[in-house]
Amino acid sequence: MRIDLHTHSTASDGTDTPAELVRNAAAAGLDVVALTDHDSVGGHAGARAALPAGLTLVTGAELSCRIGGVSMHMLAYLFDPDEPELARERELVRDDRVPRAQGMVAKLRELGVPVTWEQVARIAGDGAVGRPHVAAAMVELGVVDTVSDAFTPQWLANDGRAYVDKHELDPFDAVRLVKAAGGVTVFAHPLAVKRGRTVPESVIAELAAAGLDGVEVDHMDHDDAARARLRGLAADLGLLTTGSSDYHGSRKTVALGEYTTDPEIYGEIVRRATGAFPVPGAGG
């Protein structure tokens, strides 16, 4: 089985619609794909409706968290999307995305970049607006060559010159809320140092004690040394280890299925979940 547990659609900051994403996942030879848009479950219905035969959909979300001044992302799988407390927190994060993006636009304009809110809103469309949409506007203007080039201290990286904070969950609250909603939690790209500061291993240990299920190990932003370090840490803490593409369509160079999760790990994630169940494709 080929299993990719971290992808994004136009419901957040990907370039594929949910329907396009599942069709592309099937074309890439995947057996299982998780749709994990940022703080949103808005793409799940479209993905379900278009799900090709032979492909299984895992519903999920990537939750925005912060601890000790460091931003981090928590992948949440197979939770009940209607559980009210978790739904309320996702809504708070989403509601803060617009003023945050507008703040980044204002900072960029102060730095001489002629980006406009109208341009960013057009690029975001119906998705949850975020930094990649601001970065895409910078690409359109020729300020940077690629979206990734905008995620530097000079521009939009954490604590960069044009960075603006947003409402984010405490990761311990995220673990608690997802578990209460019947879901499973995996710390996304925990050693992605190119994105900015990362949380110390002591925090990962504390999260494991609080119920964190796993860590994402095989990821484009982890080199071999980081992967080895995470595998050792996961073994010490009894955490599951996953691999995923973090696919964003044309906004990133990584392909669907470029990194995958072991079928036994996937089976354990499904076994632990009680809030929702994987959706088998019937030919959408």
C-alpha atoms as a printed R data frame, in Angstrom:
    type eleno elety resid chain resno       x      y       z
1   ATOM     1    CA   MET     A     1   0.000  0.000   0.000
2   ATOM     2    CA   ARG     A     2   1.132  3.567  -0.739
3   ATOM     3    CA   ILE     A     3  -0.155  5.958   1.922
4   ATOM     4    CA   ASP     A     4   0.272  9.766   1.987
5   ATOM     5    CA   LEU     A     5  -1.093 11.338   5.178
6   ATOM     6    CA   HIS     A     6  -0.511 15.074   4.645
7   ATOM     7    CA   THR     A     7  -1.959 17.026   1.698
8   ATOM     8    CA   HIS     A     8  -3.640 20.370   1.068
9   ATOM     9    CA   SER     A     9  -6.342 21.571  -1.308
10  ATOM    10    CA   THR     A    10  -7.860 24.916  -2.240
11  ATOM    11    CA   ALA     A    11  -9.848 24.678   1.002
12  ATOM    12    CA   SER     A    12  -6.663 26.090   2.549
13  ATOM    13    CA   ASP     A    13  -3.481 26.896   0.620
14  ATOM    14    CA   GLY     A    14  -3.152 24.153  -2.005
15  ATOM    15    CA   THR     A    15  -3.745 24.685  -5.719
16  ATOM    16    CA   ASP     A    16  -5.788 21.506  -6.406
17  ATOM    17    CA   THR     A    17  -9.474 21.511  -5.605
18  ATOM    18    CA   PRO     A    18 -10.459 18.665  -3.269
19  ATOM    19    CA   ALA     A    19 -11.829 16.746  -6.258
20  ATOM    20    CA   GLU     A    20  -8.662 17.308  -8.270
21  ATOM    21    CA   LEU     A    21  -6.542 16.266  -5.310
22  ATOM    22    CA   VAL     A    22  -8.136 12.839  -4.904
23  ATOM    23    CA   ARG     A    23  -8.070 12.233  -8.664
24  ATOM    24    CA   ASN     A    24  -4.395 13.205  -8.758
25  ATOM    25    CA   ALA     A    25  -3.694 10.983  -5.752
26  ATOM    26    CA   ALA     A    26  -5.192  8.003  -7.566
27  ATOM    27    CA   ALA     A    27  -3.223  8.862 -10.701
28  ATOM    28    CA   ALA     A    28  -0.039  8.982  -8.579
29  ATOM    29    CA   GLY     A    29  -0.656  5.391  -7.507
30  ATOM    30    CA   LEU     A    30  -1.715  6.093  -3.941
31  ATOM    31    CA   ASP     A    31  -3.974  3.698  -2.079
32  ATOM    32    CA   VAL     A    32  -4.702  6.069   0.835
33  ATOM    33    CA   VAL     A    33  -4.581  9.873   0.996
34  ATOM    34    CA   ALA     A    34  -5.326 12.187   3.923
35  ATOM    35    CA   LEU     A    35  -6.753 15.640   3.244
36  ATOM    36    CA   THR     A    36  -5.354 17.854   6.007
37  ATOM    37    CA   ASP     A    37  -6.106 21.469   5.126
38  ATOM    38    CA   HIS     A    38  -5.030 24.153   7.577
39  ATOM    39    CA   ASP     A    39  -7.605 24.485  10.377
40  ATOM    40    CA   SER     A    40 -10.357 23.487   7.946
41  ATOM    41    CA   VAL     A    41 -12.545 20.525   7.064
42  ATOM    42    CA   GLY     A    42 -14.159 22.449   4.209
43  ATOM    43    CA   GLY     A    43 -12.663 20.240   1.502
44  ATOM    44    CA   HIS     A    44 -13.808 16.897   2.849
45  ATOM    45    CA   ALA     A    45 -17.221 16.824   1.156
46  ATOM    46    CA   GLY     A    46 -15.768 17.615  -2.272
47  ATOM    47    CA   ALA     A    47 -13.068 14.995  -1.852
48  ATOM    48    CA   ARG     A    48 -15.604 12.364  -0.811
49  ATOM    49    CA   ALA     A    49 -17.871 13.134  -3.765
50  ATOM    50    CA   ALA     A    50 -15.041 12.719  -6.275
51  ATOM    51    CA   LEU     A    51 -13.218  9.832  -4.598
52  ATOM    52    CA   PRO     A    52 -12.113  7.330  -7.258
53  ATOM    53    CA   ALA     A    53 -12.548  3.602  -6.819
54  ATOM    54    CA   GLY     A    54  -9.490  2.060  -5.206
55  ATOM    55    CA   LEU     A    55  -8.495  5.148  -3.222
56  ATOM    56    CA   THR     A    56  -9.303  5.572   0.476
57  ATOM    57    CA   LEU     A    57  -9.725  9.052   1.967
58  ATOM    58    CA   VAL     A    58  -8.604  9.853   5.510
59  ATOM    59    CA   THR     A    59 -10.272 13.031   6.750
60  ATOM    60    CA   GLY     A    60  -8.154 15.369   8.821
61  ATOM    61    CA   ALA     A    61  -6.806 18.872   9.383
62  ATOM    62    CA   GLU     A    62  -3.505 20.565  10.180
63  ATOM    63    CA   LEU     A    63  -4.006 22.635  13.315
64  ATOM    64    CA   SER     A    64  -2.031 25.830  13.924
65  ATOM    65    CA   CYS     A    65  -0.358 25.729  17.349
66  ATOM    66    CA   ARG     A    66   2.176 27.755  19.331
67  ATOM    67    CA   ILE     A    67   4.187 27.117  22.471
68  ATOM    68    CA   GLY     A    68   6.948 29.200  24.024
69  ATOM    69    CA   GLY     A    69   6.761 31.644  21.137
70  ATOM    70    CA   VAL     A    70   7.378 28.879  18.567
71  ATOM    71    CA   SER     A    71   4.783 28.012  15.926
72  ATOM    72    CA   MET     A    72   4.126 24.345  15.252
73  ATOM    73    CA   HIS     A    73   1.553 22.319  13.339
74  ATOM    74    CA   MET     A    74  -0.469 19.383  14.619
75  ATOM    75    CA   LEU     A    75  -1.930 16.890  12.155
76  ATOM    76    CA   ALA     A    76  -5.299 15.611  13.366
77  ATOM    77    CA   TYR     A    77  -6.836 12.526  11.783
78  ATOM    78    CA   LEU     A    78 -10.280 10.951  11.820
79  ATOM    79    CA   PHE     A    79 -11.844 13.230  14.424
80  ATOM    80    CA   ASP     A    80 -15.525 14.109  14.640
81  ATOM    81    CA   PRO     A    81 -15.724 17.395  12.679
82  ATOM    82    CA   ASP     A    82 -18.888 18.422  14.524
83  ATOM    83    CA   GLU     A    83 -17.427 18.143  18.038
84  ATOM    84    CA   PRO     A    84 -18.234 21.685  19.252
85  ATOM    85    CA   GLU     A    85 -15.127 22.644  21.237
86  ATOM    86    CA   LEU     A    86 -12.655 21.632  18.525
87  ATOM    87    CA   ALA     A    87 -14.876 23.196  15.842
88  ATOM    88    CA   ARG     A    88 -14.927 26.464  17.797
89  ATOM    89    CA   GLU     A    89 -11.138 26.557  18.051
90  ATOM    90    CA   ARG     A    90 -10.735 25.901  14.316
91  ATOM    91    CA   GLU     A    91 -13.141 28.752  13.633
92  ATOM    92    CA   LEU     A    92 -11.162 31.135  15.871
93  ATOM    93    CA   VAL     A    93  -7.973 30.343  13.955
94  ATOM    94    CA   ARG     A    94  -9.680 30.743  10.573
95  ATOM    95    CA   ASP     A    95 -11.320 34.039  11.581
96  ATOM    96    CA   ASP     A    96  -7.898 35.431  12.483
97  ATOM    97    CA   ARG     A    97  -6.409 34.548   9.105
98  ATOM    98    CA   VAL     A    98  -7.843 37.534   7.219
99  ATOM    99    CA   PRO     A    99  -6.628 40.308   9.566
100 ATOM   100    CA   ARG     A   100  -3.308 38.490   9.840
101 ATOM   101    CA   ALA     A   101  -2.847 38.366   6.051
102 ATOM   102    CA   GLN     A   102  -3.901 42.003   5.801
103 ATOM   103    CA   GLY     A   103  -1.249 42.819   8.407
104 ATOM   104    CA   MET     A   104   1.410 41.056   6.330
105 ATOM   105    CA   VAL     A   105   0.309 42.990   3.253
106 ATOM   106    CA   ALA     A   106   0.659 46.242   5.211
107 ATOM   107    CA   LYS     A   107   4.161 45.284   6.390
108 ATOM   108    CA   LEU     A   108   5.227 44.337   2.881
109 ATOM   109    CA   ARG     A   109   3.999 47.647   1.529
110 ATOM   110    CA   GLU     A   110   6.043 49.425   4.214
111 ATOM   111    CA   LEU     A   111   9.037 47.452   2.929
112 ATOM   112    CA   GLY     A   112   8.395 48.676  -0.622
113 ATOM   113    CA   VAL     A   113   6.567 45.634  -2.004
114 ATOM   114    CA   PRO     A   114   3.478 46.868  -3.928
115 ATOM   115    CA   VAL     A   115   1.283 43.899  -2.976
116 ATOM   116    CA   THR     A   116  -2.421 44.592  -2.366
117 ATOM   117    CA   TRP     A   117  -5.041 42.838  -0.259
118 ATOM   118    CA   GLU     A   118  -7.219 42.477  -3.363
119 ATOM   119    CA   GLN     A   119  -4.421 40.551  -5.083
120 ATOM   120    CA   VAL     A   120  -3.952 38.189  -2.117
121 ATOM   121    CA   ALA     A   121  -7.708 37.653  -1.760
122 ATOM   122    CA   ARG     A   122  -7.964 36.788  -5.459
123 ATOM   123    CA   ILE     A   123  -5.197 34.199  -5.142
124 ATOM   124    CA   ALA     A   124  -6.742 32.680  -1.997
125 ATOM   125    CA   GLY     A   125 -10.203 32.406  -3.571
126 ATOM   126    CA   ASP     A   126 -12.464 30.408  -1.264
127 ATOM   127    CA   GLY     A   127  -9.542 28.907   0.647
128 ATOM   128    CA   ALA     A   128  -8.384 29.791   4.152
129 ATOM   129    CA   VAL     A   129  -5.999 32.651   3.402
130 ATOM   130    CA   GLY     A   130  -2.444 32.208   4.636
131 ATOM   131    CA   ARG     A   131   1.197 33.011   4.057
132 ATOM   132    CA   PRO     A   132   1.462 30.952   0.848
133 ATOM   133    CA   HIS     A   133  -1.144 33.205  -0.771
134 ATOM   134    CA   VAL     A   134   0.833 36.306   0.226
135 ATOM   135    CA   ALA     A   135   3.968 34.612  -1.075
136 ATOM   136    CA   ALA     A   136   2.227 33.805  -4.365
137 ATOM   137    CA   ALA     A   137   1.382 37.493  -4.742
138 ATOM   138    CA   MET     A   138   5.068 38.298  -4.261
139 ATOM   139    CA   VAL     A   139   5.906 35.809  -7.019
140 ATOM   140    CA   GLU     A   140   3.396 37.498  -9.330
141 ATOM   141    CA   LEU     A   141   5.121 40.817  -8.677
142 ATOM   142    CA   GLY     A   142   8.554 39.365  -9.361
143 ATOM   143    CA   VAL     A   143   9.810 40.086  -5.832
144 ATOM   144    CA   VAL     A   144  10.787 36.418  -5.338
145 ATOM   145    CA   ASP     A   145  11.095 33.556  -7.810
146 ATOM   146    CA   THR     A   146   9.126 30.938  -5.899
147 ATOM   147    CA   VAL     A   147   6.718 30.705  -2.975
148 ATOM   148    CA   SER     A   148   9.430 29.008  -0.916
149 ATOM   149    CA   ASP     A   149  11.754 31.969  -1.522
150 ATOM   150    CA   ALA     A   150   9.324 34.198   0.374
151 ATOM   151    CA   PHE     A   151   9.653 32.097   3.539
152 ATOM   152    CA   THR     A   152  12.904 33.693   4.697
153 ATOM   153    CA   PRO     A   153  13.719 36.072   7.564
154 ATOM   154    CA   GLN     A   154  13.799 38.834   4.977
155 ATOM   155    CA   TRP     A   155  10.106 38.298   4.262
156 ATOM   156    CA   LEU     A   156   7.542 35.824   5.683
157 ATOM   157    CA   ALA     A   157   9.419 33.285   7.800
158 ATOM   158    CA   ASN     A   158   8.473 33.030  11.460
159 ATOM   159    CA   ASP     A   159   9.676 36.300  13.015
160 ATOM   160    CA   GLY     A   160  10.562 37.612   9.540
161 ATOM   161    CA   ARG     A   161  10.279 41.296   8.638
162 ATOM   162    CA   ALA     A   162   6.733 40.904   7.277
163 ATOM   163    CA   TYR     A   163   5.562 38.155   9.625
164 ATOM   164    CA   VAL     A   164   2.395 38.660  11.685
165 ATOM   165    CA   ASP     A   165   1.252 36.371  14.497
166 ATOM   166    CA   LYS     A   166  -2.158 34.700  14.415
167 ATOM   167    CA   HIS     A   167  -4.413 32.980  16.907
168 ATOM   168    CA   GLU     A   168  -2.950 29.529  17.516
169 ATOM   169    CA   LEU     A   169  -3.828 26.656  19.807
170 ATOM   170    CA   ASP     A   170  -1.676 25.531  22.676
171 ATOM   171    CA   PRO     A   171  -0.481 22.104  21.424
172 ATOM   172    CA   PHE     A   172  -1.483 20.426  24.683
173 ATOM   173    CA   ASP     A   173  -4.998 21.776  24.178
174 ATOM   174    CA   ALA     A   174  -4.895 20.550  20.578
175 ATOM   175    CA   VAL     A   175  -4.023 17.016  21.682
176 ATOM   176    CA   ARG     A   176  -6.762 17.101  24.320
177 ATOM   177    CA   LEU     A   177  -9.397 18.462  21.934
178 ATOM   178    CA   VAL     A   178  -8.595 16.053  19.114
179 ATOM   179    CA   LYS     A   179  -8.625 13.081  21.456
180 ATOM   180    CA   ALA     A   180 -11.956 14.233  22.906
181 ATOM   181    CA   ALA     A   181 -13.271 14.328  19.320
182 ATOM   182    CA   GLY     A   182 -12.121 10.747  18.747
183 ATOM   183    CA   GLY     A   183  -9.112 11.672  16.638
184 ATOM   184    CA   VAL     A   184  -5.401 10.896  16.417
185 ATOM   185    CA   THR     A   185  -2.601 13.496  16.602
186 ATOM   186    CA   VAL     A   186   0.754 13.604  14.807
187 ATOM   187    CA   PHE     A   187   3.265 16.448  15.219
188 ATOM   188    CA   ALA     A   188   3.913 17.735  11.672
189 ATOM   189    CA   HIS     A   189   7.523 18.250  10.458
190 ATOM   190    CA   PRO     A   190   8.862 18.839  13.999
191 ATOM   191    CA   LEU     A   191  12.485 19.440  12.901
192 ATOM   192    CA   ALA     A   192  11.818 21.671   9.873
193 ATOM   193    CA   VAL     A   193  14.510 24.146  10.906
194 ATOM   194    CA   LYS     A   194  14.382 25.985   7.581
195 ATOM   195    CA   ARG     A   195  10.918 27.249   8.585
196 ATOM   196    CA   GLY     A   196  12.252 28.886  11.764
197 ATOM   197    CA   ARG     A   197  12.662 27.864  15.382
198 ATOM   198    CA   THR     A   198  11.540 24.379  16.373
199 ATOM   199    CA   VAL     A   199  10.279 23.127  19.727
200 ATOM   200    CA   PRO     A   200  12.765 21.324  21.979
201 ATOM   201    CA   GLU     A   201  12.671 17.565  22.372
202 ATOM   202    CA   SER     A   202  11.566 18.035  25.988
203 ATOM   203    CA   VAL     A   203   8.279 19.492  24.732
204 ATOM   204    CA   ILE     A   204   7.772 16.544  22.391
205 ATOM   205    CA   ALA     A   205   8.293 14.256  25.386
206 ATOM   206    CA   GLU     A   206   5.724 16.215  27.394
207 ATOM   207    CA   LEU     A   207   3.261 16.053  24.503
208 ATOM   208    CA   ALA     A   208   3.787 12.297  24.268
209 ATOM   209    CA   ALA     A   209   2.971 12.000  27.956
210 ATOM   210    CA   ALA     A   210  -0.165 14.082  27.336
211 ATOM   211    CA   GLY     A   211  -1.404 11.747  24.588
212 ATOM   212    CA   LEU     A   212   0.364 12.751  21.345
213 ATOM   213    CA   ASP     A   213   0.208  9.731  19.030
214 ATOM   214    CA   GLY     A   214   3.062 10.313  16.620
215 ATOM   215    CA   VAL     A   215   5.594 12.453  14.800
216 ATOM   216    CA   GLU     A   216   5.964 13.064  11.080
217 ATOM   217    CA   VAL     A   217   9.459 11.838  10.196
218 ATOM   218    CA   ASP     A   218   9.767 11.415   6.420
219 ATOM   219    CA   HIS     A   219   9.132 14.918   5.104
220 ATOM   220    CA   MET     A   220  10.781 17.134   2.512
221 ATOM   221    CA   ASP     A   221  12.003 19.554   5.196
222 ATOM   222    CA   HIS     A   222  13.852 16.846   7.162
223 ATOM   223    CA   ASP     A   223  17.344 15.763   6.151
224 ATOM   224    CA   ASP     A   224  18.718 12.299   6.932
225 ATOM   225    CA   ALA     A   225  20.121 13.399  10.284
226 ATOM   226    CA   ALA     A   226  16.781 14.886  11.363
227 ATOM   227    CA   ARG     A   227  14.940 11.717  10.366
228 ATOM   228    CA   ALA     A   228  17.339  9.520  12.310
229 ATOM   229    CA   ARG     A   229  17.026 11.763  15.339
230 ATOM   230    CA   LEU     A   230  13.226 11.679  15.188
231 ATOM   231    CA   ARG     A   231  13.091  7.906  14.779
232 ATOM   232    CA   GLY     A   232  15.235  7.497  17.864
233 ATOM   233    CA   LEU     A   233  13.112  9.948  19.836
234 ATOM   234    CA   ALA     A   234   9.897  8.254  18.720
235 ATOM   235    CA   ALA     A   235  11.243  4.871  19.771
236 ATOM   236    CA   ASP     A   236  12.164  6.228  23.195
237 ATOM   237    CA   LEU     A   237   8.750  7.855  23.658
238 ATOM   238    CA   GLY     A   238   6.573  5.144  22.109
239 ATOM   239    CA   LEU     A   239   5.353  7.409  19.306
240 ATOM   240    CA   LEU     A   240   4.172  6.395  15.841
241 ATOM   241    CA   THR     A   241   6.281  7.626  12.889
242 ATOM   242    CA   THR     A   242   4.674  8.774   9.653
243 ATOM   243    CA   GLY     A   243   5.826  9.927   6.230
244 ATOM   244    CA   SER     A   244   3.951 12.377   4.028
245 ATOM   245    CA   SER     A   245   4.384 14.676   1.064
246 ATOM   246    CA   ASP     A   246   2.790 17.835   2.535
247 ATOM   247    CA   TYR     A   247   1.551 18.306  -1.019
248 ATOM   248    CA   HIS     A   248   0.330 21.794  -1.961
249 ATOM   249    CA   GLY     A   249  -0.090 21.342  -5.721
250 ATOM   250    CA   SER     A   250   1.981 23.747  -7.794
251 ATOM   251    CA   ARG     A   251   2.958 25.843  -4.739
252 ATOM   252    CA   LYS     A   252   5.600 23.260  -3.786
253 ATOM   253    CA   THR     A   253   7.851 21.011  -5.826
254 ATOM   254    CA   VAL     A   254   7.063 17.884  -3.783
255 ATOM   255    CA   ALA     A   255   4.844 15.313  -5.512
256 ATOM   256    CA   LEU     A   256   1.975 13.299  -4.103
257 ATOM   257    CA   GLY     A   257   3.348 10.114  -2.586
258 ATOM   258    CA   GLU     A   258   6.945 11.335  -2.583
259 ATOM   259    CA   TYR     A   259   7.042 10.329   1.096
260 ATOM   260    CA   THR     A   260   4.719  7.698   2.503
261 ATOM   261    CA   THR     A   261   3.605  6.028   5.733
262 ATOM   262    CA   ASP     A   262   4.128  2.366   6.603
263 ATOM   263    CA   PRO     A   263   0.866  0.389   6.287
264 ATOM   264    CA   GLU     A   264   1.224 -0.962   9.844
265 ATOM   265    CA   ILE     A   265   1.453  2.586  11.212
266 ATOM   266    CA   TYR     A   266  -1.587  3.594   9.177
267 ATOM   267    CA   GLY     A   267  -3.475  0.601  10.546
268 ATOM   268    CA   GLU     A   268  -2.653  1.674  14.101
269 ATOM   269    CA   ILE     A   269  -3.886  5.227  13.412
270 ATOM   270    CA   VAL     A   270  -7.180  3.837  12.123
271 ATOM   271    CA   ARG     A   271  -7.427  1.478  15.094
272 ATOM   272    CA   ARG     A   272  -7.025  4.343  17.574
273 ATOM   273    CA   ALA     A   273  -9.571  6.640  15.908
274 ATOM   274    CA   THR     A   274 -13.198  6.664  17.042
275 ATOM   275    CA   GLY     A   275 -14.448 10.013  15.720
276 ATOM   276    CA   ALA     A   276 -14.542  9.115  12.039
277 ATOM   277    CA   PHE     A   277 -13.489  6.306   9.735
278 ATOM   278    CA   PRO     A   278 -11.588  6.157   6.429
279 ATOM   279    CA   VAL     A   279 -13.785  6.549   3.360
280 ATOM   280    CA   PRO     A   280 -13.299  3.914   0.642
281 ATOM   281    CA   GLY     A   281 -13.661  5.194  -2.908
282 ATOM   282    CA   ALA     A   282 -16.550  3.904  -4.927
283 ATOM   283    CA   GLY     A   283 -15.771  5.758  -8.137
284 ATOM   284    CA   GLY     A   284 -16.671  9.453  -7.807
